[in-house]
Amino acid sequence: MSAGATADDRTDREVQYLLAYVESSGCTFHRNGSDHDSADAADHLRLKYRRGGKYVDTTEHFIDRLATESSWTGRKYTVTCDGQTLASGEWLHRALDDYRKSAP
């Protein structure tokens, strides 16, 4: 995030965790009719976070406002892991819940 960003430290830490989670997941991300590997998906979400971080006050805002659907087409993002396809928002909310349960 840039110096002018509004996300607090906790939010930024959680978003950075989610970006690393996406990148290391090995899952396939479906965006606007195309498949993307996890590294490409993480790069795309990093770009959206850099550009749209001013709309992110909480980690939930990051998920719901930036990581759930295309801002251009409105099409929902999905994720396929181990043969199961989920909406990206649902998948990321689960990851966030797990992170918060295990965080000190």
Backbone as JSON Lines, residues from 0, in Angstrom:
{"i":0,"aa":"M","n":[0.85,-1.18,0.0],"ca":[0.0,0.0,0.0],"c":[0.89,1.24,0.0]}
{"i":1,"aa":"S","n":[0.34,2.31,-0.49],"ca":[1.08,3.56,-0.53],"c":[0.93,4.29,0.8]}
{"i":2,"aa":"A","n":[1.72,5.34,0.96],"ca":[1.7,6.11,2.2],"c":[0.34,6.75,2.44]}
{"i":3,"aa":"G","n":[-0.42,7.03,1.4],"ca":[-1.72,7.66,1.55],"c":[-2.86,6.69,1.76]}
{"i":4,"aa":"A","n":[-2.56,5.43,1.9],"ca":[-3.59,4.41,2.03],"c":[-4.31,4.54,3.36]}
{"i":5,"aa":"T","n":[-5.55,4.05,3.42],"ca":[-6.33,4.18,4.63],"c":[-6.4,2.91,5.45]}
{"i":6,"aa":"A","n":[-5.97,1.8,4.92],"ca":[-6.03,0.55,5.68],"c":[-5.12,0.63,6.9]}
{"i":7,"aa":"D","n":[-5.63,0.17,8.06],"ca":[-4.78,0.17,9.25],"c":[-3.81,-1.0,9.2]}
{"i":8,"aa":"D","n":[-2.92,-1.06,10.19],"ca":[-1.88,-2.1,10.19],"c":[-2.47,-3.5,10.2]}
{"i":9,"aa":"R","n":[-3.49,-3.72,11.03],"ca":[-4.09,-5.06,11.1],"c":[-4.68,-5.44,9.76]}
{"i":10,"aa":"T","n":[-5.43,-4.54,9.17],"ca":[-6.04,-4.82,7.87],"c":[-4.98,-5.11,6.83]}
{"i":11,"aa":"D","n":[-3.96,-4.27,6.77],"ca":[-2.91,-4.49,5.78],"c":[-2.21,-5.83,6.01]}
{"i":12,"aa":"R","n":[-1.95,-6.17,7.26],"ca":[-1.31,-7.46,7.58],"c":[-2.19,-8.62,7.12]}
{"i":13,"aa":"E","n":[-3.49,-8.52,7.37],"ca":[-4.4,-9.59,6.96],"c":[-4.52,-9.68,5.45]}
{"i":14,"aa":"V","n":[-4.58,-8.54,4.77],"ca":[-4.65,-8.55,3.31],"c":[-3.37,-9.15,2.74]}
{"i":15,"aa":"Q","n":[-2.23,-8.77,3.29],"ca":[-0.96,-9.35,2.81],"c":[-0.94,-10.86,3.03]}
{"i":16,"aa":"Y","n":[-1.49,-11.31,4.15],"ca":[-1.6,-12.76,4.38],"c":[-2.45,-13.4,3.29]}
{"i":17,"aa":"L","n":[-3.61,-12.81,3.0],"ca":[-4.5,-13.38,1.97],"c":[-3.83,-13.4,0.6]}
{"i":18,"aa":"L","n":[-3.09,-12.36,0.27],"ca":[-2.39,-12.33,-1.01],"c":[-1.36,-13.46,-1.09]}
{"i":19,"aa":"A","n":[-0.63,-13.68,-0.01],"ca":[0.34,-14.79,0.04],"c":[-0.39,-16.13,-0.02]}
{"i":20,"aa":"Y","n":[-1.53,-16.21,0.64],"ca":[-2.35,-17.43,0.63],"c":[-2.79,-17.76,-0.79]}
{"i":21,"aa":"V","n":[-3.29,-16.76,-1.49],"ca":[-3.69,-16.95,-2.89],"c":[-2.5,-17.43,-3.71]}
{"i":22,"aa":"E","n":[-1.38,-16.73,-3.58],"ca":[-0.21,-17.03,-4.4],"c":[0.32,-18.44,-4.17]}
{"i":23,"aa":"S","n":[0.29,-18.9,-2.95],"ca":[0.85,-20.22,-2.64],"c":[-0.17,-21.35,-2.72]}
{"i":24,"aa":"S","n":[-1.42,-21.03,-3.04],"ca":[-2.49,-22.02,-3.01],"c":[-2.38,-23.09,-4.09]}
{"i":25,"aa":"G","n":[-1.83,-22.74,-5.24],"ca":[-1.8,-23.68,-6.35],"c":[-3.16,-23.88,-7.0]}
{"i":26,"aa":"C","n":[-4.13,-23.06,-6.64],"ca":[-5.48,-23.17,-7.19],"c":[-5.57,-22.44,-8.53]}
{"i":27,"aa":"T","n":[-6.65,-22.71,-9.25],"ca":[-6.92,-22.03,-10.51],"c":[-7.99,-20.98,-10.26]}
{"i":28,"aa":"F","n":[-7.74,-19.78,-10.71],"ca":[-8.66,-18.67,-10.53],"c":[-9.31,-18.34,-11.87]}
{"i":29,"aa":"H","n":[-10.62,-18.15,-11.82],"ca":[-11.39,-17.88,-13.02],"c":[-11.86,-16.43,-12.96]}
{"i":30,"aa":"R","n":[-11.41,-15.66,-13.94],"ca":[-11.71,-14.23,-13.97],"c":[-12.07,-13.83,-15.38]}
{"i":31,"aa":"N","n":[-13.28,-13.31,-15.55],"ca":[-13.75,-12.8,-16.85],"c":[-13.58,-13.83,-17.97]}
{"i":32,"aa":"G","n":[-13.9,-15.08,-17.66],"ca":[-13.88,-16.12,-18.68],"c":[-12.53,-16.75,-18.94]}
{"i":33,"aa":"S","n":[-11.5,-16.34,-18.2],"ca":[-10.16,-16.9,-18.39],"c":[-9.67,-17.53,-17.1]}
{"i":34,"aa":"D","n":[-8.85,-18.56,-17.25],"ca":[-8.24,-19.21,-16.1],"c":[-6.87,-18.6,-15.84]}
{"i":35,"aa":"H","n":[-6.54,-18.46,-14.56],"ca":[-5.26,-17.89,-14.15],"c":[-4.67,-18.73,-13.04]}
{"i":36,"aa":"D","n":[-3.35,-18.89,-13.06],"ca":[-2.72,-19.62,-11.96],"c":[-2.68,-18.73,-10.72]}
{"i":37,"aa":"S","n":[-2.29,-19.33,-9.61],"ca":[-2.35,-18.61,-8.34],"c":[-1.41,-17.4,-8.29]}
{"i":38,"aa":"A","n":[-0.25,-17.49,-8.94],"ca":[0.67,-16.34,-8.96],"c":[0.07,-15.17,-9.73]}
{"i":39,"aa":"D","n":[-0.54,-15.45,-10.88],"ca":[-1.19,-14.39,-11.65],"c":[-2.36,-13.79,-10.88]}
{"i":40,"aa":"A","n":[-3.12,-14.64,-10.21],"ca":[-4.26,-14.15,-9.43],"c":[-3.79,-13.23,-8.31]}
{"i":41,"aa":"A","n":[-2.73,-13.62,-7.62],"ca":[-2.21,-12.78,-6.54],"c":[-1.7,-11.45,-7.09]}
{"i":42,"aa":"D","n":[-1.02,-11.48,-8.22],"ca":[-0.54,-10.23,-8.83],"c":[-1.71,-9.32,-9.18]}
{"i":43,"aa":"H","n":[-2.77,-9.88,-9.72],"ca":[-3.95,-9.09,-10.08],"c":[-4.58,-8.46,-8.83]}
{"i":44,"aa":"L","n":[-4.71,-9.25,-7.77],"ca":[-5.3,-8.73,-6.54],"c":[-4.39,-7.69,-5.88]}
{"i":45,"aa":"R","n":[-3.08,-7.85,-5.99],"ca":[-2.16,-6.83,-5.48],"c":[-2.36,-5.5,-6.22]}
{"i":46,"aa":"L","n":[-2.5,-5.59,-7.53],"ca":[-2.75,-4.4,-8.33],"c":[-4.06,-3.72,-7.9]}
{"i":47,"aa":"K","n":[-5.1,-4.52,-7.72],"ca":[-6.38,-3.95,-7.29],"c":[-6.27,-3.33,-5.9]}
{"i":48,"aa":"Y","n":[-5.5,-3.94,-5.03],"ca":[-5.31,-3.4,-3.68],"c":[-4.53,-2.09,-3.73]}
{"i":49,"aa":"R","n":[-3.5,-2.03,-4.55],"ca":[-2.74,-0.78,-4.69],"c":[-3.62,0.34,-5.23]}
{"i":50,"aa":"R","n":[-4.4,0.02,-6.23],"ca":[-5.23,1.05,-6.88],"c":[-6.5,1.37,-6.1]}
{"i":51,"aa":"G","n":[-7.06,0.37,-5.43],"ca":[-8.34,0.57,-4.76],"c":[-8.27,0.54,-3.25]}
{"i":52,"aa":"G","n":[-7.06,0.6,-2.7],"ca":[-6.89,0.52,-1.26],"c":[-7.65,1.58,-0.49]}
{"i":53,"aa":"K","n":[-7.92,2.71,-1.13],"ca":[-8.66,3.77,-0.43],"c":[-10.09,3.35,-0.12]}
{"i":54,"aa":"Y","n":[-10.56,2.28,-0.76],"ca":[-11.91,1.77,-0.51],"c":[-11.9,0.64,0.52]}
{"i":55,"aa":"V","n":[-10.74,0.38,1.11],"ca":[-10.57,-0.75,2.02],"c":[-10.32,-0.23,3.43]}
{"i":56,"aa":"D","n":[-11.33,-0.35,4.29],"ca":[-11.16,0.0,5.7],"c":[-10.97,-1.25,6.56]}
{"i":57,"aa":"T","n":[-11.42,-2.39,6.04],"ca":[-11.3,-3.66,6.76],"c":[-10.88,-4.73,5.76]}
{"i":58,"aa":"T","n":[-10.45,-5.84,6.28],"ca":[-10.08,-6.96,5.4],"c":[-11.32,-7.48,4.67]}
{"i":59,"aa":"E","n":[-12.45,-7.43,5.33],"ca":[-13.7,-7.83,4.68],"c":[-14.0,-6.93,3.49]}
{"i":60,"aa":"H","n":[-13.7,-5.63,3.62],"ca":[-13.88,-4.73,2.48],"c":[-12.97,-5.13,1.32]}
{"i":61,"aa":"F","n":[-11.72,-5.5,1.62],"ca":[-10.82,-5.97,0.56],"c":[-11.46,-7.13,-0.18]}
{"i":62,"aa":"I","n":[-11.94,-8.11,0.58],"ca":[-12.54,-9.29,-0.06],"c":[-13.77,-8.88,-0.86]}
{"i":63,"aa":"D","n":[-14.7,-8.19,-0.21],"ca":[-16.0,-7.9,-0.83],"c":[-15.94,-6.86,-1.94]}
{"i":64,"aa":"R","n":[-15.05,-5.89,-1.82],"ca":[-15.01,-4.8,-2.8],"c":[-13.98,-5.0,-3.91]}
{"i":65,"aa":"L","n":[-12.91,-5.74,-3.62],"ca":[-11.83,-5.85,-4.61],"c":[-11.56,-7.28,-5.09]}
{"i":66,"aa":"A","n":[-11.85,-8.28,-4.28],"ca":[-11.42,-9.64,-4.6],"c":[-12.55,-10.6,-4.95]}
{"i":67,"aa":"T","n":[-13.75,-10.07,-5.14],"ca":[-14.92,-10.92,-5.38],"c":[-15.41,-10.89,-6.82]}
{"i":68,"aa":"E","n":[-15.24,-9.76,-7.47],"ca":[-15.76,-9.64,-8.84],"c":[-14.95,-8.62,-9.62]}
{"i":69,"aa":"S","n":[-15.11,-8.68,-10.93],"ca":[-14.44,-7.73,-11.82],"c":[-15.08,-6.36,-11.69]}
{"i":70,"aa":"S","n":[-14.26,-5.35,-11.51],"ca":[-14.79,-3.99,-11.46],"c":[-15.18,-3.5,-12.85]}
{"i":71,"aa":"W","n":[-14.71,-4.18,-13.89],"ca":[-15.03,-3.8,-15.27],"c":[-16.31,-4.46,-15.76]}
{"i":72,"aa":"T","n":[-16.43,-5.76,-15.51],"ca":[-17.57,-6.51,-16.07],"c":[-18.62,-6.87,-15.04]}
{"i":73,"aa":"G","n":[-18.26,-6.84,-13.76],"ca":[-19.17,-7.26,-12.71],"c":[-19.27,-8.77,-12.55]}
{"i":74,"aa":"R","n":[-18.52,-9.51,-13.37],"ca":[-18.56,-10.97,-13.28],"c":[-17.83,-11.43,-12.03]}
{"i":75,"aa":"K","n":[-18.44,-12.4,-11.34],"ca":[-17.86,-12.94,-10.12],"c":[-16.62,-13.76,-10.42]}
{"i":76,"aa":"Y","n":[-15.63,-13.68,-9.53],"ca":[-14.44,-14.52,-9.6],"c":[-14.75,-15.84,-8.91]}
{"i":77,"aa":"T","n":[-14.2,-16.93,-9.44],"ca":[-14.29,-18.21,-8.77],"c":[-12.89,-18.82,-8.65]}
{"i":78,"aa":"V","n":[-12.79,-19.79,-7.76],"ca":[-11.52,-20.46,-7.47],"c":[-11.78,-21.96,-7.5]}
{"i":79,"aa":"T","n":[-10.91,-22.71,-8.18],"ca":[-11.0,-24.16,-8.17],"c":[-9.77,-24.73,-7.49]}
{"i":80,"aa":"C","n":[-10.02,-25.46,-6.4],"ca":[-8.96,-26.12,-5.63],"c":[-9.38,-27.56,-5.39]}
{"i":81,"aa":"D","n":[-8.49,-28.47,-5.69],"ca":[-8.76,-29.89,-5.44],"c":[-10.1,-30.32,-6.02]}
{"i":82,"aa":"G","n":[-10.43,-29.83,-7.2],"ca":[-11.65,-30.23,-7.89],"c":[-12.91,-29.55,-7.42]}
{"i":83,"aa":"Q","n":[-12.83,-28.68,-6.43],"ca":[-13.99,-27.97,-5.91],"c":[-13.92,-26.51,-6.32]}
{"i":84,"aa":"T","n":[-15.01,-25.98,-6.88],"ca":[-15.07,-24.58,-7.29],"c":[-15.94,-23.8,-6.32]}
{"i":85,"aa":"L","n":[-15.39,-22.68,-5.85],"ca":[-16.1,-21.8,-4.93],"c":[-16.01,-20.36,-5.43]}
{"i":86,"aa":"A","n":[-16.95,-19.54,-5.0],"ca":[-16.83,-18.11,-5.23],"c":[-15.6,-17.62,-4.49]}
{"i":87,"aa":"S","n":[-14.83,-16.74,-5.11],"ca":[-13.59,-16.28,-4.47],"c":[-13.85,-15.61,-3.13]}
{"i":88,"aa":"G","n":[-14.94,-14.88,-3.03],"ca":[-15.26,-14.23,-1.77],"c":[-15.45,-15.22,-0.64]}
{"i":89,"aa":"E","n":[-16.2,-16.27,-0.91],"ca":[-16.42,-17.32,0.1],"c":[-15.09,-17.97,0.49]}
{"i":90,"aa":"W","n":[-14.27,-18.3,-0.51],"ca":[-12.98,-18.94,-0.29],"c":[-12.07,-18.05,0.56]}
{"i":91,"aa":"L","n":[-12.03,-16.76,0.24],"ca":[-11.17,-15.83,0.99],"c":[-11.7,-15.56,2.39]}
{"i":92,"aa":"H","n":[-13.02,-15.48,2.56],"ca":[-13.57,-15.29,3.9],"c":[-13.23,-16.49,4.79]}
{"i":93,"aa":"R","n":[-13.28,-17.7,4.24],"ca":[-12.89,-18.89,5.02],"c":[-11.42,-18.8,5.41]}
{"i":94,"aa":"A","n":[-10.57,-18.4,4.47],"ca":[-9.14,-18.28,4.76],"c":[-8.9,-17.23,5.85]}
{"i":95,"aa":"L","n":[-9.62,-16.12,5.78],"ca":[-9.49,-15.07,6.79],"c":[-9.93,-15.58,8.15]}
{"i":96,"aa":"D","n":[-11.05,-16.29,8.21],"ca":[-11.52,-16.85,9.47],"c":[-10.48,-17.8,10.07]}
{"i":97,"aa":"D","n":[-9.91,-18.66,9.24],"ca":[-8.87,-19.59,9.72],"c":[-7.65,-18.82,10.23]}
{"i":98,"aa":"Y","n":[-7.26,-17.79,9.51],"ca":[-6.11,-16.97,9.92],"c":[-6.37,-16.33,11.27]}
{"i":99,"aa":"R","n":[-7.53,-15.75,11.44],"ca":[-7.84,-15.07,12.7],"c":[-7.91,-16.04,13.87]}
{"i":100,"aa":"K","n":[-8.37,-17.25,13.63],"ca":[-8.42,-18.26,14.7],"c":[-7.02,-18.68,15.14]}
{"i":101,"aa":"S","n":[-6.08,-18.65,14.22],"ca":[-4.72,-19.11,14.53],"c":[-3.76,-17.97,14.86]}
{"i":102,"aa":"A","n":[-4.17,-16.74,14.63],"ca":[-3.28,-15.59,14.87],"c":[-3.13,-15.36,16.37]}
{"i":103,"aa":"P","n":[-1.94,-14.94,16.79],"ca":[-1.71,-14.68,18.23],"c":[-2.5,-13.48,18.72]}
